[in-house]
Amino acid sequence: MVELRKQVGTAGRVLEFTILTAARSGEVRGATWAEIDLDAGLWVVPAERIKMGKEHRVPLTASAIALLNDLPREGDLVFPGAKENAALSDMSLTAVLLRMKRTDITVHGFRSTFRDWCAESINFPREVCEHTLAHSLPDKVEAAYRRGDLLDKRVHLMKAWADYCAKPQAEASVTPIGRQRKTTKRPA
């Protein structure tokens, strides 16, 4: 995130916002100002733009709101592409990673990273994490009874994620355990 924030241009901000919201890049690239309520800290992605076909409310953290506040408001799209009234291309996000010399990761991989972090680093229920990713429940019976979207809990989850993303990661220092030692033969 430290290196990403140094990237100039819209594509860098799209990638940062994608990471901060754990949203699909297509949803972010197509985001409109009408979907975003900065005062409420909420982005409502309409059903027709969601893979699962159901409206998705995304809590916005202070860092996501600051990012949005720093953007120019030119037209309906939050992250406009080079062509008028056209969304930024998916390849522009990959280009940011290439400029950063990060060929080992993908844009969609950040959602997987978020999910791994949820499973391994924090203590939020699985359902909260899955709702954050706008995943549908595999159990159709449970899905029929689960009507809420756990927004209040997801607000706390996304704050924890933003805090994690803001923390510079320490460089790893690895010391080999199995060093060869010089052995001297002892007299018998």
GUTOR-63885 format. One record per residue (C-alpha): x, y, z; chain. Coordinates in steps of 0.02 Angstrom, whole numbers, padded with zeros to 5 digits, m for minus. Each point is the difference from the previous one (the first is absolute). Last residue first. Layout:
BEGIN
NODE        u        v        w   chain
NODE        X        Y        Z       A
...
//
This chain:
BEGIN
NODE        u        v        w   chain
NODE    01918   m02085    01109       A
NODE    00076    00167   m00043       A
NODE   m00129    00126   m00051       A
NODE   m00018    00041   m00181       A
NODE   m00032    00178   m00036       A
NODE   m00157    00056   m00081       A
NODE   m00023    00157   m00100       A
NODE   m00179    00045    00001       A
NODE   m00111   m00002   m00152       A
NODE   m00145    00116    00023       A
NODE   m00171   m00082    00013       A
NODE   m00104    00143    00067       A
NODE    00027    00127   m00138       A
NODE   m00036    00176    00058       A
NODE   m00140    00088   m00091       A
NODE   m00033    00185    00013       A
NODE   m00168    00048   m00067       A
NODE   m00031    00181   m00042       A
NODE   m00136    00074    00108       A
NODE   m00166    00040   m00080       A
NODE   m00053    00181    00004       A
NODE   m00166    00016    00093       A
NODE   m00131    00088   m00104       A
NODE   m00068   m00163   m00071       A
NODE   m00025   m00071    00175       A
NODE   m00092    00157    00056       A
NODE   m00107   m00009   m00157       A
NODE   m00040   m00183    00037       A
NODE   m00047    00038    00182       A
NODE   m00112    00142   m00059       A
NODE   m00076   m00119   m00129       A
NODE   m00043   m00126    00134       A
NODE   m00078    00131    00113       A
NODE   m00113    00064   m00140       A
NODE   m00036   m00182   m00047       A
NODE   m00076   m00028    00172       A
NODE   m00120    00145   m00024       A
NODE   m00040   m00057   m00178       A
NODE   m00047   m00179    00044       A
NODE   m00092   m00018   m00167       A
NODE   m00169   m00051    00066       A
NODE   m00116   m00125   m00084       A
NODE    00069   m00167    00059       A
NODE   m00150   m00117   m00001       A
NODE    00002   m00043   m00186       A
NODE    00191   m00004    00000       A
NODE   m00001   m00130    00139       A
NODE   m00114   m00111   m00105       A
NODE    00103    00029   m00157       A
NODE    00163   m00053    00085       A
NODE    00139    00070   m00109       A
NODE   m00022    00176    00069       A
NODE    00029    00132   m00131       A
NODE    00162    00096   m00003       A
NODE   m00003    00189    00008       A
NODE    00181    00004    00062       A
NODE   m00053    00088    00160       A
NODE   m00142   m00123    00017       A
NODE    00129   m00142    00002       A
NODE    00102    00084    00136       A
NODE   m00154    00030    00108       A
NODE   m00059   m00178   m00027       A
NODE    00169   m00071    00054       A
NODE   m00015    00084    00169       A
NODE    00132    00129    00043       A
NODE    00151   m00046    00106       A
NODE    00149    00065   m00095       A
NODE    00162   m00058   m00078       A
NODE   m00021   m00168   m00085       A
NODE   m00174   m00010   m00075       A
NODE   m00025    00186   m00030       A
NODE    00178    00019   m00066       A
NODE   m00031   m00145   m00120       A
NODE   m00160    00085   m00060       A
NODE    00089    00167   m00026       A
NODE    00141   m00086   m00093       A
NODE   m00128   m00087   m00110       A
NODE   m00079    00168   m00038       A
NODE    00174    00068   m00037       A
NODE    00027   m00144   m00122       A
NODE   m00129    00078   m00116       A
NODE    00129    00133   m00046       A
NODE    00134   m00129   m00030       A
NODE    00165   m00033    00087       A
NODE    00174   m00066   m00045       A
NODE    00029    00127   m00138       A
NODE    00025    00136    00130       A
NODE    00130    00109   m00088       A
NODE   m00091    00156    00061       A
NODE   m00024    00051   m00182       A
NODE   m00069   m00176   m00031       A
NODE   m00122    00018    00145       A
NODE   m00062    00166   m00069       A
NODE   m00015   m00079   m00173       A
NODE   m00113   m00135    00073       A
NODE   m00115    00139    00058       A
NODE    00000    00079   m00172       A
NODE   m00040   m00170   m00074       A
NODE   m00171    00002    00084       A
NODE   m00045    00153   m00103       A
NODE   m00058    00163    00079       A
NODE   m00185    00030   m00023       A
NODE   m00063    00100   m00148       A
NODE   m00099    00162    00007       A
NODE    00133    00091   m00103       A
NODE    00146   m00110   m00050       A
NODE    00155    00000    00111       A
NODE   m00089   m00094    00138       A
NODE   m00103    00074    00140       A
NODE    00020   m00055    00182       A
NODE   m00149    00070    00096       A
NODE   m00107   m00005   m00156       A
NODE   m00141    00127   m00017       A
NODE    00097    00145   m00075       A
NODE    00155    00090    00060       A
NODE    00011    00000    00188       A
NODE    00186    00010    00037       A
NODE    00063   m00128    00126       A
NODE    00073    00048    00169       A
NODE   m00167   m00026    00089       A
NODE   m00008   m00177   m00067       A
NODE    00170   m00045    00075       A
NODE   m00049    00081    00164       A
NODE   m00161   m00103    00001       A
NODE    00098   m00161   m00029       A
NODE    00121    00046    00140       A
NODE   m00142    00042    00120       A
NODE   m00081   m00167   m00037       A
NODE   m00142   m00026   m00123       A
NODE   m00130   m00133    00038       A
NODE   m00056   m00090   m00158       A
NODE   m00186   m00033   m00026       A
NODE   m00034   m00130   m00133       A
NODE   m00158   m00009   m00105       A
NODE   m00032   m00178   m00059       A
NODE    00040   m00072   m00172       A
NODE    00137   m00118    00062       A
NODE    00131    00077   m00115       A
NODE   m00051    00175    00052       A
NODE   m00025    00142   m00126       A
NODE   m00186   m00032   m00029       A
NODE   m00028   m00014    00187       A
NODE    00053    00179    00034       A
NODE    00162    00034    00095       A
NODE   m00038    00105    00153       A
NODE    00157    00086    00065       A
NODE   m00013    00058    00180       A
NODE    00093    00117    00117       A
NODE   m00164    00085    00049       A
NODE    00070    00173   m00042       A
NODE    00094   m00067   m00152       A
NODE   m00157   m00075   m00077       A
NODE    00057   m00088   m00158       A
NODE   m00110   m00080   m00133       A
NODE   m00041    00168   m00083       A
NODE    00188    00032   m00018       A
NODE    00009   m00148   m00117       A
NODE    00100   m00160    00018       A
NODE    00037   m00093   m00163       A
NODE    00186   m00024    00033       A
NODE   m00040   m00052    00179       A
NODE   m00128   m00131   m00050       A
NODE    00117   m00064   m00135       A
NODE    00142   m00011    00126       A
NODE   m00099   m00114    00115       A
NODE   m00015    00072    00173       A
NODE    00115   m00028    00150       A
NODE   m00041    00182    00046       A
NODE    00177    00057    00043       A
NODE    00078   m00110   m00136       A
NODE   m00115    00063   m00138       A
NODE    00025    00179    00062       A
NODE    00189   m00021   m00016       A
NODE   m00016   m00078   m00172       A
NODE   m00116    00139   m00059       A
NODE    00118    00131    00073       A
NODE    00147   m00074   m00095       A
NODE   m00103   m00005   m00159       A
NODE   m00045    00184    00019       A
NODE    00176    00065   m00010       A
NODE    00165    00006    00094       A
NODE    00064   m00148    00099       A
NODE    00074    00046    00170       A
NODE   m00154   m00069    00088       A
NODE    00039   m00169   m00076       A
NODE    00173   m00002    00077       A
NODE   m00068    00026    00176       A
NODE   m00144   m00118   m00035       A
//
